[in-house]
């Protein structure tokens, strides 16, 4: 008999170990709710019995029953009353245990959702890493088609140089974004990132197609105008800067290319979303690139003259 009980207990423990956290918490919650329901039913019966005992004791007292009968009635009533109080206290404990089990189940479900989201982020990083060599090979083949040719044509040489620059920049950006994605996955698993409502910041909005842009990393908060719109981006952000503003921004070291060594360090330290959101218009560190370009243009014209 004992061997059968021990075997049943062992099988139950083995079954519980094979279940995932959510299933274990769900089973524990079901057991707590079932036990609470049984106790609540017992308490209801005891309260009904207590009401009957009180009514009987009241009738005996009103009828002037002998002291012995009153003592017995009171003793029976107190016994049921004590049992009822005990069950009420147990019911309160069950309520606390049920609430604790519900919280544990909710936490387990939230962790499952975070893990699933983190897995998707890591899968994205892995897909980028798998695709990068193909891009590198294709770009390298384009460059070699020009550099390995016996003929030298300026247009082809410029094309080759531009492709090689883009190749280096894209590969550097791929390394950085993979690092950021994996960091985000770690934060997501730990519950330190709110990725359920991820939205692109102002600095990361897709650039309009009619403006020729260069993907660049900001070193200071910047401001420029695109028609009637004023664009403001924080420091340490990945942005599509209009190419017309790129030379002056690079010259004054307000931005730098993604494959620059210091940019890789800053990306690891601050990421690519910028610090403290969009800068205020009166921020003393805010650099007006349009004004800076206007200052540089007369100087360049004077040099030509």
N, C-alpha and C positions, 0 to 999 in steps of 0.2 A: 504493500500500500504506500509506504513512504517512498519507495523507489519510483512509483507512478507519479506521485505528487512532485517529486524532485525533477523528473523528466518533463512534466508539463510546465513547471516553472522555468526550466532551462530553455524549452522551446519558445516560451513566451518572451524571455529575455533576448534570445537570438532573433526573434521576429522584430522586436523593438529596435535592436541594433541595426537591422537591415533597412528600417524605415528612415526616410529623410527627416530633417528637423521639423518641417511643417506637418508631416503626417504624425510625428510623435506628439507635437503640441496639440494637434487636433484630437488625437485619441485621449490625451490627458484631459483636455477640456470636456470632451464627451463624458468621460468617467466622472469628473467633478460635477457636471450638471446632473448626471443620473443619480449620483449619491445625494446631491442636494435635494433633488425631487423626492427621493425616498424619505429623507429626513423631514422635509416640509409636510409630506403626507402623515408621517408619524406625529408631528407636532400638531397638525390639525385635529387628529383623533384625540390627542392628549388635551388640547384646549376644550374640545367638546366634553370630554370626561370631567375636566375641571369645572366647567359650567354646571354640569349635572351635580357634582359634589357640593358646590356652593349652594345650589338651589335646595338640595336635600338638607344641608346643615341649617339653612335659613328656615326651612319649614319646621324642623325639629325645635329650633330655638323659639319660633313664634308659638308653636304648640305647647311649649313648656315641658319638653322631654327631660328625662332624668339626666343627671350630670354624666353618668357613664356613657349614655348614648351620645350625648353632645361631644364628649371627649373622643369617642371613636370616630364620629363624623368629622371632627376637626382634624384628627390625625390622618384620616384617609384623604381629606382635602389638601392638607399640607404636603403629603407624599406626592400627589399628582401635581401640585403646584411646583414643588422642587424639580420634579422630572421635566415639567414644561419649561422652567427657567433654564435648565441645563441644555435642553434641545434648542432653545432660542439662541443661547450663546454659541452652540455648535453651528447653528444656521448662519450666524454672523461670520464665523470663521470660514464657512464654506463660501459665503459671498466674497470674502477677501481672496480666497484661493481661486475662485472662478475669475475674478477681475484680474488677478495675477496671470492666470493661464491665458486669458484673452489678450493681455498686453504682450505676453511672450509669443503668442501666435501672430499677432500683428507685426511684431518686430521681425519674426522669422520670414513673414511674407515680404516685408519691406526689404530685408536683406536679399531675398531671392530676386526681387525686382532689380535691386542695385547690381547684383552679380550678373544678371542677364544683360543689363545695360553696359556694364564694364566689359563683358565678353564681346559685345558688338563693337565697342570702341577699340579693343585690342585687335579684333578681326580687321577693322578698317586700317589700323597701323600696319598689320601684317600684309594686307593687300597692297598698300602703298609700297612697302619694301619689296614685294615680289614684282611690282610693275616698274620700279625705278631702274633696274638693270636693262630692261627692254628699251626704256626711253634713252638711257645712256648709250646703248649700242646703236640705236637709230641715229641719235645726234652725232655720235662719233663717226658713223659711216658717212653722214653728210659732210662733216668737216674733212674727212680723209678723201672724199671725192674731189675736193679742191686742192688740198695740200699735197696730195700724192701725184697730182697731174703735172706733166712736164711743162704745161703752158701756164703762164701767170696772167690773169686778167684782174684789174682792180675791183670790178664789181663782184666777181666771184670771191676774191680775197676778203672784201668787206662782209659778204654774206657768211663766209666761213668763220670769221672772227665773231660776228654777232651770234651765230648758232652756238659756238663754243662758250661764249659768255652766258647765254641763256642756259646751256647745259649745266655749267657749274652752278649757276644760281638756283636752278630747279632742284638739282641734287642736294644742295645745301638746305634748301627749304624743305625737301622731303625728309632729310635727317631730323630737322628741327620739329617738324610737325609730328613725326613718329614719336619723338621724345615727349612732346606735349600730350599727345593722345594717350600714351602709356601712363604718364603722370596723372592725367585726368581719370584714367581707369582705376588707378590705385586710390585716388581720392573718392571716387564713386563707391568702390567697395567698402571703404571705411565710413561712408556716409558724410563726407566732408564736402561734397559737391552737389549742388542742386541742378542736375542736368535734365530734370523732367520738363523744365520750361526754358531750355536753351534758346537764346535769340541772338542774332548777330548784333554786335554793337555798332554804333555809328561809324566807327573806324573800319569795321569789317563788312559794311554793306557792299553788295556787288556794284562795281563802278558802272556808270552809264557807258553805253557802247560808242557814243559819238566822240568821246574824249580819249585821246591816246595816253595810256597810263603805264607806269612802271611800278611793279610790286617792290616796296621798299620798307625799311624799318626805321621808325622815328626815334630820335635821341632827345628831342625836346617837344613840348606841346606846340602844335602848328595850326595856322589859320590860312585859308585861301578862299577865293570866290569862284563859283562856277555859275555864271549867269546871275540870277537873282538869289541863288543859294549861297550861304556862307558855310563852309566846311570847317569844322574844328575837330582835331584829333589829339589825344593825349600822348605823352611820351611813352616809349617802349610799346609801340603798337605796329602791327603789320597793316599797311595801307596801300591803296593804289593811287599813287601821286601822279598828277598830270605831268607828262614829260617836259612840258614847257617850263615847269618850276623845278625840275630835277637838278639841272646844273647848279643853280644858285643855292639850293638846299644842300647839295653835296659840298659845294665850295666852302660854305660856312659851317659844315659839320653838324647840321641839324638832322640829317638822315644818313643812313649807310646801307650798303648792299647786304643782302641776306647771307652771302658767303664770306662776309668779313668776320675775322676772328672775334672782335669785340661784340659783334651782334650775336654770335652763338652764345657767348658768355651771358649777355644781357637777356637773351631769350630763356636761358636756363634759370636765371634769377627772377625775372619778372614776367615771363610768358610773352604773348603777342597781343593781348587784349588791351594793354595800356593801363596806366595807374590812375585810380580815382575817377574813372569815367571821363566824360567830356569836360574839357577845361572851361572855366568861366571866362566871359569876355574880358574881364578886367584882370585876369591872371597876369602878373608881371613877367612870368616866364614865357607867355604865349608869343610866338614868332609869327608875324604877318609876312608870308612868303610873297604876296603880291607887292607889298610895299618894299620888301627887300629887292625884288626884281626890278622895280621902278628906280631904285637908287643905283643899281648896278648898270642899267641900260645907258644913262647919260655918260657914265664913266667909260663904258666900252666904246661909245660913239666918239668921245674925246680922244681915246687912244688911237682909233682909226684915223681921225683927222690929223 
